[in-house]
Amino acid sequence: MSSNIRIQRICMHCGEGFIAKTTVTKYCGDTCAKRAYKARKKAEKIESSNHETKLIISKPIEELKAKEFLSVRDVSILLGCSIRTTYRLINDGTIKATNLAERMTRVRRSELNKLLE
């Protein structure tokens, strides 16, 4: 069973005009169809990679939000500033912290929330 219809279409990949024999034809030929398929697959891989990267970046922040006591490095990550700036805020008294040992300064989560309010 063959169709006698002829439809003037424009290729979705190269933009050239062609005559289609069916109403669902999108591409002018096999070459454009293969190139469009490759471009679609490449875009899907890039999107998947970007999504995985966003998850990896946001994972440490989600873990930090669950902690009650934070280190100076954790506070600097949450505030988006350097470790030196965080120490400066602690020394100024803006952030209340406790020294447990020489290199073990801890900040309560509630103190950080007070600062941000």
TARA-V295238 format. One record per helix or strand of 3 or more residues. SS is the DSSP state (H for helix, E for strand). FROM is the first residue (numbers start at 1). TO is the last residue. If there is no record, write none. Layout:
ss = [SS | SS]
from = [FROM | FROM]
to = [TO | TO]
//
This chain:
ss = [E | E | H | E | H | H | E | E | H]
from = [7 | 17 | 30 | 69 | 72 | 83 | 97 | 104 | 109]
to = [10 | 20 | 66 | 71 | 79 | 92 | 101 | 108 | 116]
//
